[in-house]
């Protein structure tokens, strides 16, 4: 298995003291990265599982939006479970400890969940665009069954593409020393990764640009509706509430898109730069970009919590049920530990007496 990335330990041309200093700096960076990724993974697992429960319980939510939001949450949860979590021990050990088979799976997960996140967000925004731009045709164009079929097709294409990337002729699976995860790349590591760059263009850059175009169109539609409302006299209050709801929904998904772009842009930029030039960014910059990408996996749920009152109300109910269960579990554990401790003390006294 090929090891790539910034090699901090290649210090044959420096003195002994400088060698120790560089090694200490490198170990400190590894510890900081492991702690940050661990914290991010725990938050991502808890928040996304809670989000899935809330989406399941929300009956007032648009069912089509719920399908696409659930698909996006599954992609975020898969990222923190199958990509971020293995990065923690590989960062601590500074090597891949899980074997070649799981390395192959992990490379597929990197392609699958990363591209699925962008495509799921594009689906959510496209659904909102159709709802606002074509309100009368929307019920006929967008149905729950079609939304489910679209989500299934998206995941099928994403999985098929990840398998293709891993077993495509002329490419191999390798362990990245900077990202501490398994990726796919060309057999010749000095060769420009045209295929990887094209994949980023097709599944990341184009969906993001398309989403921005949708937001621009939604902004123009919102302005047009505002002018119509101002010219109407009857039903003004009802239409105003509807316009406010549309504007709030528009801003919610706009914030989600901007947060996703901010979170993933450094990682995408460093990866595309390395694919084209075959020159790696400094390790600490890659660490920061990777942590920002992982942190983005639970930001959608947090944004939706603060922007949607129905989601927030249902989330509080779910948390109100889970927290007492956790407290009850802690009390039971304390009682168990206490009783076992008492039994141990009694047995110890018996042994001493004997």
C-alpha positions in Angstrom: 0.0 0.0 0.0 1.4 3.4 -1.0 1.9 6.1 1.6 1.6 9.6 0.4 1.5 13.1 2.0 3.7 15.5 3.8 6.6 13.5 5.3 7.5 15.3 8.5 9.9 12.6 9.7 12.4 13.0 6.7 14.8 15.1 8.7 18.2 13.6 7.7 19.6 17.0 6.6 19.0 18.7 10.0 20.6 18.5 13.4 19.5 16.3 16.3 17.9 19.1 18.2 16.0 20.3 15.2 15.0 16.7 14.5 13.5 16.4 18.0 11.7 19.8 17.6 10.2 18.8 14.2 9.1 15.4 15.6 7.5 17.1 18.6 5.6 19.5 16.4 4.4 16.7 14.2 3.2 14.7 17.2 1.4 17.7 18.7 -0.4 18.3 15.4 -1.4 14.6 15.3 -2.8 14.8 18.8 -4.7 18.1 18.1 -6.2 16.6 14.9 -7.2 13.4 16.7 -8.9 15.3 19.5 -10.7 17.6 17.0 -11.9 14.8 14.8 -13.1 12.8 17.8 -15.1 15.7 19.1 -16.5 16.3 15.6 -17.4 12.7 15.1 -19.3 12.4 18.5 -21.2 15.6 17.8 -22.0 14.4 14.3 -23.3 11.0 15.4 -25.5 12.4 18.2 -26.9 15.3 16.2 -27.6 13.4 13.0 -29.3 10.5 14.8 -31.4 13.0 16.7 -32.2 14.7 13.4 -33.3 11.5 11.8 -35.7 10.8 14.7 -37.1 14.3 14.5 -37.7 14.0 10.7 -39.4 10.7 11.3 -41.8 12.2 13.8 -42.5 15.4 12.0 -45.9 15.0 10.3 -46.4 18.7 9.5 -43.3 18.9 7.3 -43.6 18.8 3.6 -43.2 15.0 2.9 -41.0 15.7 -0.2 -38.7 18.0 1.7 -38.6 15.4 4.5 -37.4 12.7 2.0 -34.6 14.8 0.7 -33.6 16.1 4.2 -33.5 12.5 5.5 -31.3 11.5 2.5 -28.9 14.4 3.2 -28.8 13.5 7.0 -28.0 9.9 6.2 -25.1 11.1 4.0 -23.8 13.3 6.9 -24.2 10.4 9.4 -22.4 8.0 7.1 -19.5 10.5 6.7 -18.9 10.8 10.4 -19.3 7.0 11.1 -17.5 5.5 8.2 -15.0 8.2 7.3 -14.3 10.5 10.3 -14.3 7.7 12.9 -11.6 5.5 11.2 -9.4 8.7 10.8 -9.1 8.9 14.6 -7.0 5.7 15.3 -5.1 6.1 12.0 -4.1 9.7 13.1 -3.0 8.5 16.5 -1.0 5.6 15.1 0.0 7.7 12.0 -0.7 4.6 9.8 -3.6 2.6 8.5 -4.4 -0.2 11.1 -7.5 -1.8 9.6 -6.1 -3.8 6.7 -6.4 -3.6 2.9 -10.1 -4.8 2.7 -11.4 -2.0 4.9 -9.1 0.5 3.2 -10.9 -0.4 -0.1 -14.3 0.1 1.6 -13.1 3.4 3.1 -12.0 4.7 -0.2 -15.5 3.9 -1.6 -17.1 5.6 1.4 -15.1 8.8 0.7 -16.4 9.0 -2.8 -19.9 7.9 -2.0 -20.8 10.1 1.0 -18.9 13.1 -0.2 -20.6 13.3 -3.6 -24.0 12.2 -2.1 -23.9 15.2 0.3 -23.7 17.7 -2.5 -26.2 16.0 -4.7 -28.7 15.7 -1.8 -28.4 19.4 -1.1 -29.0 20.1 -4.8 -32.2 18.0 -4.6 -33.4 19.9 -1.6 -32.8 23.2 -3.3 -34.3 22.1 -6.6 -37.5 21.0 -4.8 -37.8 24.4 -3.1 -37.2 26.1 -6.5 -40.0 24.2 -8.1 -42.3 24.9 -5.2 -41.7 28.6 -5.4 -41.4 29.1 -9.1 -44.2 26.8 -10.3 -46.7 26.6 -7.3 -49.6 25.4 -9.5 -47.6 22.7 -11.4 -45.6 21.7 -8.3 -48.1 19.1 -6.9 -48.1 17.3 -10.3 -44.3 17.6 -10.9 -43.1 16.7 -7.4 -44.7 13.8 -5.6 -43.5 11.8 -2.6 -43.0 8.7 -4.7 -41.0 10.6 -7.3 -38.9 12.1 -4.4 -38.2 8.6 -3.0 -37.3 7.3 -6.5 -35.0 10.2 -7.0 -33.3 9.6 -3.6 -32.8 5.9 -4.3 -31.5 6.7 -7.8 -29.1 9.2 -6.4 -27.7 6.7 -3.9 -27.5 4.0 -6.5 -25.5 6.2 -8.8 -23.3 7.4 -6.0 -22.5 3.8 -4.9 -21.9 2.6 -8.4 -19.6 5.5 -9.1 -17.6 4.9 -5.9 -17.1 1.2 -6.9 -16.1 2.3 -10.4 -13.5 4.7 -9.0 -12.0 2.0 -6.8 -11.7 -0.6 -9.5 -11.1 1.5 -12.5 -8.1 0.4 -14.6 -5.0 2.6 -14.1 -6.0 3.6 -10.6 -5.2 2.3 -7.2 -6.3 2.7 -3.6 -3.7 4.2 -1.2 -3.4 5.6 2.3 -3.0 9.3 2.5 -0.4 10.3 5.1 -1.8 13.8 5.4 -5.6 13.0 5.5 -5.1 9.7 7.3 -7.7 7.9 5.2 -7.8 5.8 2.1 -8.3 7.4 -1.3 -8.1 6.5 -5.0 -5.6 7.9 -7.4 -3.6 7.1 -10.6 -0.9 4.4 -10.5 1.7 6.9 -11.5 1.7 9.4 -8.6 3.5 12.0 -10.7 0.7 11.9 -13.3 -2.1 14.5 -13.2 -5.3 13.0 -11.9 -7.6 14.0 -14.7 -10.3 11.6 -13.7 -10.4 12.8 -10.1 -10.5 16.4 -11.1 -13.3 15.7 -13.6 -15.3 13.9 -10.9 -15.0 16.9 -8.6 -16.1 19.1 -11.4 -19.1 16.9 -12.2 -20.3 16.1 -8.7 -19.2 19.1 -6.6 -18.5 22.2 -8.6 -21.4 21.9 -11.1 -24.0 21.1 -8.4 -22.8 24.0 -6.3 -22.9 26.5 -9.2 -26.4 25.1 -10.2 -27.6 25.7 -6.6 -26.3 29.3 -6.7 -28.2 29.8 -9.9 -31.4 28.4 -8.3 -31.0 30.8 -5.4 -30.6 33.8 -7.8 -33.8 32.7 -9.5 -35.6 32.3 -6.2 -34.5 35.8 -5.2 -36.0 37.3 -8.3 -39.2 35.3 -7.8 -39.4 36.5 -4.2 -39.0 40.1 -5.3 -41.7 39.7 -7.9 -44.1 38.2 -5.3 -43.3 41.1 -3.0 -44.3 43.6 -5.6 -47.5 41.8 -6.4 -48.4 41.7 -2.7 -47.8 45.4 -2.4 -50.2 46.1 -5.3 -53.0 44.0 -3.8 -55.5 45.2 -1.3 -57.5 42.1 -0.4 -55.9 39.1 1.3 -52.9 41.2 2.1 -52.2 39.7 5.5 -52.5 36.1 4.3 -50.3 36.6 1.3 -47.8 38.5 3.5 -47.5 35.5 5.8 -47.0 33.2 2.8 -44.3 35.5 1.4 -42.5 35.6 4.7 -42.6 31.8 5.0 -41.1 31.5 1.5 -38.5 34.1 2.2 -37.5 32.3 5.5 -37.3 28.9 3.7 -35.2 30.5 1.0 -32.8 32.0 3.6 -32.6 28.7 5.5 -31.4 26.7 2.5 -29.2 29.5 1.3 -27.5 29.5 4.7 -27.1 25.7 4.5 -25.6 26.0 1.1 -23.1 28.7 2.1 -22.1 26.8 5.2 -21.5 23.7 3.1 -19.4 25.7 0.6 -17.3 27.3 3.4 -16.8 24.0 5.1 -15.8 22.0 2.0 -14.1 24.6 -0.2 -10.6 24.3 1.5 -10.8 20.5 1.2 -12.0 20.6 -2.4 -9.4 23.2 -3.3 -6.5 21.3 -1.7 -7.6 18.0 -3.3 -8.0 19.5 -6.8 -4.7 21.4 -6.5 -2.9 18.1 -5.6 -4.7 16.2 -8.4 -3.5 18.7 -11.0 -0.1 19.7 -9.7 0.7 16.5 -7.7 2.1 18.8 -5.0 0.6 18.4 -1.5 -0.5 21.3 0.7 1.3 21.7 4.1 0.0 19.0 6.5 -1.5 21.4 9.0 -3.6 23.1 6.3 -4.9 19.7 5.1 -5.7 18.8 8.7 -7.7 22.1 9.1 -9.5 21.6 5.8 -10.4 18.0 6.8 -11.8 19.0 10.2 -13.9 21.7 8.6 -15.3 19.2 6.2 -16.2 16.8 9.0 -17.8 19.6 11.1 -20.0 20.5 8.2 -21.7 17.1 8.6 -23.8 18.3 11.6 -24.2 21.9 10.6 -27.3 21.3 8.5 -29.3 19.9 11.4 -28.2 22.8 13.7 -29.2 25.4 11.1 -32.5 23.8 10.5 -33.1 23.7 14.3 -32.6 27.4 14.7 -34.5 28.3 11.5 -37.5 26.0 11.6 -39.8 26.4 14.6 -41.6 23.1 14.0 -38.4 21.2 13.7 -37.1 22.9 16.9 -40.3 22.0 18.8 -40.1 18.4 17.8 -36.4 18.2 18.5 -37.0 19.5 22.1 -39.6 16.7 22.6 -37.1 14.1 21.4 -34.3 15.5 23.6 -36.8 15.6 26.5 -37.3 11.9 26.1 -33.7 11.0 25.5 -32.1 13.0 28.4 -34.2 11.4 31.2 -33.3 8.0 29.7 -29.6 8.9 29.8 -29.9 10.1 33.4 -31.8 6.9 34.4 -29.0 4.9 32.8 -26.4 6.8 34.7 -28.2 6.2 38.0 -28.5 2.5 37.3 -24.8 2.3 36.4 -24.0 4.1 39.7 -26.1 1.7 41.7 -24.5 -1.3 39.9 -21.0 0.1 40.5 -21.8 0.8 44.1 -23.2 -2.7 44.8 -20.3 -4.4 43.0 -17.9 -2.2 44.9 -19.6 -3.3 48.2 -19.4 -6.9 47.2 -15.8 -6.5 46.3 -15.1 -4.9 49.7 -16.9 -7.7 51.5 -15.0 -10.4 49.6 -11.8 -8.6 50.3 -12.6 -8.5 54.0 -13.4 -12.2 53.9 -10.1 -13.1 52.3 -8.2 -11.0 54.8 -10.1 -12.7 57.6 -9.1 -16.1 56.3 
